Amino acid sequence: MGVRFAFTGGREGWVRAVLTAVGVGLGVALLLLTAAIPNALATRDDREDARDDIGLVHHEETVTTKPSDRTLIVAKTNTTYQAKDVRGRLLEPDGPRAPLPPGVGKIPAPGEMVVSPALAELLKSDEGKLLGERLPYRVVGTIDEPGLVGSRELAYYAGAEGLAERIDGSNVGRIKAFGEVTDQSGGEDMDPVLLLLILVVLVVLLMPVAVFIATAVRFGGERRDRRLAALRLVGADGRMTRRIAAGEALAGSVLGLVFGSVFFLLGREIAGSVEVFRVSVFPSYVNPSPALAALIVVAVPASSVLVTLFALRGVVIEPLGVVRTAKPPRRRLWWRLLLPLGGLALLYPMVGQGSNNGNFNEYMVTGGVVLLLVGITALLPWVVEAFVARMGSGSVSWQLAVRRLQLSSGTAARMVNGIAVAVAGAIALQMLFAGVEGQYTTPTGMDTSRANLEIELDNDVPVGALGEQLDQAKGVRDFVTVSRGWLGEKRSEPEVSSDVTIGDCAALREVAKVPSCRDGDVFVLPYPDDKDLVKTVTPGRTMYFDPSYESSPGKEIAWTVKGEVKQAQARKDSLRGEMWGVLITPSALSDEVAPALTSSAYVRIDPSVPDATDRVRNAAAALDPLADVWNWVSTERTDEYESIRTGLFVGAACVLVLIGASLLVSQLEQLRERRKLLSALVAFGTRRRTLSLSVLWQTAIPIALGLLLSCVVGLVLGAVLLKMSATPVTVAWTSVLSMVGVGAGVVVVVTLLSLPPLLRLMRPDGLRTE
């Protein structure tokens, strides 16, 4: 009978059922998307492993791979364009049966390339003009899905010649197949604090979803109770009315599962066309595991029935009406405090555990965080009731809003619960991330005020050619060019060897402290307490560039030290970092040494010039497609920490969308419930402006109280989590206020979107009834 009421109770019945289904469906869709995340990440990893090539080059067994008609030479040419990573490879087959990269049907000929769909789109646009200059190849095809980790990935394979001479066992090498090498080490255990972060992120992102589903199930509760009172009048008893209410909730939630599946399929397709924080997927990746999907299908209807029965516990439905229409009893505080106190009790034993005392108990962490966040939903109705009970005087709109809140503070609090839980969780996470960031962030020692980019080219490119290119590159403010090599005292297996830096006096002063310098000078900068190098590099001594070792062929070039050898000192802010070895000015060397040197440059760009960084990359690529260009940064974070942080941002973006959509549905449902009341007030002559303001106050007051409560709970939870990770408790108030501002901003947007339907409801014909 309850199911029939949901769908055959006239317009009121199915409108309520649809609103409930939309609210539940939005939550179900996000739960399904969340359940699909492990599979999406695993599929991305599998695709990355299947196309692995440089990993094979680094592998010991492939360093000495002999050429055959089944081998392929591959060179890594990754680059960055407008802060987006571009995966690039140059390919040269040794024979007709060379292995094909996944997603590629034919190895492109020299001067041709196959690209990912996203890169093809970028190169055709005006935005990709500079990148087109960097990739002077003709596009002859696209990479299919099996060869890409995401739908928006920028990637290409280009044909090349002459790569055999550049095999170095690092970025250029010969392979027999793609994706053969597997890691047999088993990997290292993740840091306990990072595991704590993952647990808290999951709980914080999923809790608002559960709260919204519980709120959506209770849409139209007052009208439902009046219908149940009518059923009591025709003979139904209390148990029967509760079963009927449970049937209505079950029908709405099952319809919500259908809506949620549709929303999920739509979101799945949308996921294939967007990129969030540099992460993109194909729709085929977004498949929840059957076990998690089955759990959602069972848990959502069951939860809806339990929430409905729980909501009816304090409602007495009699044949002549609903007792709740009288003044409700004051809410009790004591049991509401038990939830957050219970959460703190679960987390307290882990205070001070940190990273060195094993993993945190995942059940205690999950339970503690859940109880603290659920405590907000229990405390907020009491806070709203206590606040509005003392309000009264004010403008007409204020009095209308306060009186409405006094009569139904629980309904107002329910609408705000989700946003309050989300903001509290965000504040706690922000504190935890900010507190532990220093543990996973290390200084690089790079002085970004002296250089923004570092370029390294191969032996065949003279340093003078690099300087000429940089002179012509727009946006280059200043640069320093040096050459680098390796020097030993014998042709093969030298006992004393050293790094060599070649540059003019100005360049050498940027990497070390040198005494009076002029072209032709030679300097020695040994490791502390290393006297062998000083004794070896002496006037008249013949040394050898690029000496041969057991695993490398002999390409040594003799060089005789001429003139005085001076002592240099280390410079703490050297462009080369920890600098040591032999420093030589250009005229002290002959041109014969050039093949043994690599060219490097340290570039400072003009930030006011658009695309200056990309122009420098183009200049380097014009000299050598295999040029390495690095952006200088003062600090860098560990990959695991950065991945968790990115996952949080992606998840938070999805939850924010859900928050906005669910709040809008809740607001529309509240307006629908009050349609006749609003029409009656308009009919009596109340100004629409007054009613609009009253609706705004009805939203603003609970939101303000909810955000205040979420700040308190969020700060407490954040402080406890920091204590658990053995990190000093600090509060970044700017971040806290920004979280509150985001929550308030979502509410403002929802309120503005609900104004048009509100104005439509303010018509006297809303009093018409059937």
Secondary structure, 3 states (H helix, E strand, C coil): CHHHHHHHCHHHHHHHHHHHHHHHHHHHHHHHHHHHHHHHHHHHHHHHHHCCCHHHHHCHHHHCCCCCCCCEEEEECCEEECCEEEEEEEEEECCCCCCCCCCCCCCCCECEEEECHHHHHHHHCHHHHHHHHHCCCEEEEECCHHHCCCCCCEEEEEECCCHHHHCCCCCEEEECCCCCCCCCCCCCCCCHHHHHHHHHHHHHHHHHHHHHHHHHHCCCHHHHHHHHHHHHHCCCCHHHHHHHHHHHHHHHHHHHHHHHHHHHHHHHHHHCCCCECCECCCHHHCCCCHHHHHHHHHHHHHHHHHHHHHHHHHCCEECCEEHHHCCCCCCCCHHHHHHHHHHHHHHHHHCCCCCCCCCCCHHHHHHHHHHHHHHHHHHHHHHHHHHHCCCCCCCHHHHHHHHHHHHCHHHHHHHHHHHHHHHHHHHHHHHHHHHHHHHHEEECCCCCCCCCEEEECCCCCCHHHHHHHHHHCCCEEEEEEEEEEEEECCCECCCCEEEEEECCHHHHHHHEECCCCCCCCEEEECCCCCCHHHHHCCCCCEEEECCECCCCCCCCEEEECCCCEEECEECCCCCCCCCCEEEECHHHCCHHHHHHCEEEEEEEECCCCCCHHHHHHHHHHHHCCCCEEEECCCEEECHHHHHHHHHHHHHHHHHHHHHHHHHHHHHHHHHHHCHHHHHHHHHCCCCHHHHHHHHHHHHHHHHHHHHHHHHHHHHHHHHHHHHHCCCCCCCCHHHHHHHHHHHHHHHHHHHHHHHHHHHHHCCHHHHCCC
